[in-house]
Amino acid sequence: MLHNRSVPTDIVLPHVIYQDVAGALAWLIETFGFSEHYRYGEPISGAQVYLGNAYMMLTGPRPGGASPAQLGYRTQSLTVFVDNVDKHYEKTQSAGARIVEELHETVYGERQYGVEDLEGHHWLFSQHARDVSPHEWGATIARR
């Protein structure tokens, strides 16, 4: 995989709330191509899935938490890096998922598209297209 200094990968394990964890698990596997690592609870109250090196937790509803579909607005965006974003886009589109950003190349060197899942979570599927320094597209690099 091409390295891009503007967009690091493999850094965080998000926990995403779904009202129907079993349904979300099946949908994410079928539509986005995730694989199940494990599940727990009866009925299923949580699961861990992965796609390439990206892992995430699916969790059931908790007090004070809701999915974007319940709230009526987007709560976050999740970016997953794939080896062939064009092929992934075609699979996702043919599965009938709601594409919200067509496949395009960004100023910061990513080829990506945006899609909403069955409960309204926003996803970006991305592939490094060019190695671009953040400085090249106008970002200010902080000193470490």
C-alpha positions as a Markdown table, in Angstrom:
| # | Residue | x | y | z |
|---|---|---|---|---|
| 1 | Met | 0.0 | 0.0 | 0.0 |
| 2 | Leu | 1.2 | 3.5 | -0.9 |
| 3 | His | 2.2 | 5.7 | 2.1 |
| 4 | Asn | 0.6 | 9.1 | 2.3 |
| 5 | Arg | 2.0 | 11.5 | 5.0 |
| 6 | Ser | -1.3 | 13.4 | 5.0 |
| 7 | Val | -3.5 | 10.5 | 6.0 |
| 8 | Pro | -2.2 | 7.9 | 8.6 |
| 9 | Thr | -3.9 | 4.5 | 9.0 |
| 10 | Asp | -4.4 | 1.9 | 11.7 |
| 11 | Ile | -4.6 | 4.2 | 14.7 |
| 12 | Val | -7.9 | 4.0 | 16.5 |
| 13 | Leu | -10.6 | 1.3 | 17.3 |
| 14 | Pro | -14.0 | 3.0 | 17.0 |
| 15 | His | -17.1 | 1.8 | 18.8 |
| 16 | Val | -20.2 | 2.4 | 16.7 |
| 17 | Ile | -23.7 | 2.2 | 18.1 |
| 18 | Tyr | -26.3 | 0.1 | 16.3 |
| 19 | Gln | -29.9 | -0.5 | 17.4 |
| 20 | Asp | -29.7 | -4.0 | 15.8 |
| 21 | Val | -26.2 | -5.3 | 16.2 |
| 22 | Ala | -26.9 | -8.6 | 14.4 |
| 23 | Gly | -28.5 | -6.9 | 11.5 |
| 24 | Ala | -25.7 | -4.4 | 11.3 |
| 25 | Leu | -23.1 | -7.2 | 11.4 |
| 26 | Ala | -24.8 | -9.0 | 8.5 |
| 27 | Trp | -25.2 | -5.8 | 6.5 |
| 28 | Leu | -21.5 | -4.6 | 7.0 |
| 29 | Ile | -20.2 | -8.1 | 5.9 |
| 30 | Glu | -22.5 | -8.3 | 2.9 |
| 31 | Thr | -22.3 | -4.7 | 1.7 |
| 32 | Phe | -18.9 | -3.4 | 2.7 |
| 33 | Gly | -17.0 | -6.7 | 2.8 |
| 34 | Phe | -16.1 | -6.7 | 6.5 |
| 35 | Ser | -15.2 | -9.9 | 8.2 |
| 36 | Glu | -16.3 | -10.9 | 11.7 |
| 37 | His | -13.6 | -11.4 | 14.3 |
| 38 | Tyr | -15.9 | -12.2 | 17.2 |
| 39 | Arg | -19.4 | -11.5 | 18.7 |
| 40 | Tyr | -20.8 | -11.7 | 22.2 |
| 41 | Gly | -24.1 | -11.7 | 24.0 |
| 42 | Glu | -27.4 | -13.6 | 23.3 |
| 43 | Pro | -29.0 | -12.0 | 21.5 |
| 44 | Ile | -25.8 | -10.4 | 20.0 |
| 45 | Ser | -25.0 | -7.2 | 21.9 |
| 46 | Gly | -21.6 | -6.5 | 20.4 |
| 47 | Ala | -19.2 | -7.7 | 17.8 |
| 48 | Gln | -15.8 | -6.8 | 16.4 |
| 49 | Val | -15.3 | -6.7 | 12.6 |
| 50 | Tyr | -12.4 | -5.9 | 10.3 |
| 51 | Leu | -11.6 | -5.0 | 6.7 |
| 52 | Gly | -7.9 | -5.1 | 5.9 |
| 53 | Asn | -6.1 | -3.6 | 8.9 |
| 54 | Ala | -9.2 | -1.6 | 10.0 |
| 55 | Tyr | -11.0 | -3.0 | 13.1 |
| 56 | Met | -14.1 | -1.6 | 14.8 |
| 57 | Met | -16.5 | -2.6 | 17.5 |
| 58 | Leu | -20.3 | -2.8 | 16.9 |
| 59 | Thr | -22.2 | -2.1 | 20.1 |
| 60 | Gly | -25.8 | -2.1 | 21.0 |
| 61 | Pro | -27.7 | 0.9 | 22.3 |
| 62 | Arg | -26.5 | 2.4 | 25.6 |
| 63 | Pro | -28.2 | 5.0 | 27.8 |
| 64 | Gly | -27.5 | 8.4 | 26.2 |
| 65 | Gly | -26.5 | 6.9 | 22.9 |
| 66 | Ala | -28.3 | 6.7 | 19.5 |
| 67 | Ser | -27.6 | 6.0 | 15.9 |
| 68 | Pro | -27.7 | 8.8 | 13.3 |
| 69 | Ala | -31.0 | 7.4 | 11.9 |
| 70 | Gln | -32.6 | 7.8 | 15.3 |
| 71 | Leu | -31.2 | 11.3 | 15.8 |
| 72 | Gly | -31.8 | 12.5 | 12.3 |
| 73 | Tyr | -28.3 | 13.8 | 11.7 |
| 74 | Arg | -24.7 | 12.6 | 11.2 |
| 75 | Thr | -22.7 | 12.0 | 14.4 |
| 76 | Gln | -19.3 | 11.0 | 12.9 |
| 77 | Ser | -17.6 | 9.8 | 9.8 |
| 78 | Leu | -15.5 | 6.6 | 9.7 |
| 79 | Thr | -12.6 | 6.2 | 7.1 |
| 80 | Val | -11.5 | 2.7 | 6.1 |
| 81 | Phe | -8.6 | 2.2 | 3.8 |
| 82 | Val | -9.0 | -0.5 | 1.1 |
| 83 | Asp | -6.6 | -1.9 | -1.5 |
| 84 | Asn | -8.8 | -1.2 | -4.5 |
| 85 | Val | -11.3 | 1.6 | -3.8 |
| 86 | Asp | -12.8 | 1.4 | -7.3 |
| 87 | Lys | -13.7 | -2.2 | -6.9 |
| 88 | His | -15.0 | -1.6 | -3.4 |
| 89 | Tyr | -17.2 | 1.3 | -4.7 |
| 90 | Glu | -18.7 | -0.9 | -7.4 |
| 91 | Lys | -19.5 | -3.7 | -4.9 |
| 92 | Thr | -21.1 | -1.2 | -2.4 |
| 93 | Gln | -23.0 | 0.5 | -5.1 |
| 94 | Ser | -24.3 | -2.8 | -6.6 |
| 95 | Ala | -25.4 | -3.8 | -3.1 |
| 96 | Gly | -27.8 | -0.8 | -3.1 |
| 97 | Ala | -26.0 | 1.3 | -0.3 |
| 98 | Arg | -26.7 | 5.0 | -0.3 |
| 99 | Ile | -23.7 | 6.7 | -1.9 |
| 100 | Val | -23.4 | 10.2 | -0.6 |
| 101 | Glu | -20.1 | 11.2 | -2.2 |
| 102 | Glu | -19.1 | 9.9 | -5.6 |
| 103 | Leu | -15.7 | 8.4 | -6.1 |
| 104 | His | -13.1 | 11.2 | -6.4 |
| 105 | Glu | -9.5 | 12.2 | -5.7 |
| 106 | Thr | -8.9 | 14.7 | -2.9 |
| 107 | Val | -6.4 | 17.5 | -2.7 |
| 108 | Tyr | -4.6 | 15.6 | 0.0 |
| 109 | Gly | -3.9 | 12.5 | -2.1 |
| 110 | Glu | -6.8 | 10.1 | -1.4 |
| 111 | Arg | -9.1 | 8.4 | -3.9 |
| 112 | Gln | -12.3 | 7.9 | -1.9 |
| 113 | Tyr | -16.1 | 7.8 | -1.8 |
| 114 | Gly | -18.7 | 8.4 | 0.9 |
| 115 | Val | -21.6 | 6.1 | 1.8 |
| 116 | Glu | -24.2 | 5.8 | 4.6 |
| 117 | Asp | -25.0 | 2.5 | 6.2 |
| 118 | Leu | -28.3 | 1.0 | 7.2 |
| 119 | Glu | -28.5 | 3.2 | 10.4 |
| 120 | Gly | -27.2 | 6.4 | 8.9 |
| 121 | His | -23.5 | 6.2 | 9.9 |
| 122 | His | -21.2 | 8.0 | 7.3 |
| 123 | Trp | -18.3 | 6.0 | 5.9 |
| 124 | Leu | -15.5 | 7.0 | 3.7 |
| 125 | Phe | -13.7 | 4.2 | 1.8 |
| 126 | Ser | -10.3 | 5.4 | 0.7 |
| 127 | Gln | -7.1 | 4.4 | -1.1 |
| 128 | His | -3.9 | 6.4 | -1.1 |
| 129 | Ala | -3.5 | 7.8 | -4.6 |
| 130 | Arg | -0.5 | 10.1 | -4.1 |
| 131 | Asp | 2.0 | 10.9 | -1.3 |
| 132 | Val | 1.2 | 14.5 | -0.4 |
| 133 | Ser | 2.8 | 16.5 | 2.4 |
| 134 | Pro | 0.1 | 18.3 | 4.4 |
| 135 | His | 2.0 | 21.5 | 3.6 |
| 136 | Glu | 1.5 | 21.0 | -0.1 |
| 137 | Trp | -2.3 | 21.5 | 0.1 |
| 138 | Gly | -2.3 | 24.3 | 2.7 |
| 139 | Ala | -2.3 | 22.6 | 6.1 |
| 140 | Thr | -0.1 | 23.9 | 8.9 |
| 141 | Ile | 2.1 | 21.2 | 10.3 |
| 142 | Ala | 2.3 | 21.3 | 14.1 |
| 143 | Arg | 5.7 | 20.7 | 15.8 |
| 144 | Arg | 5.9 | 17.5 | 17.9 |
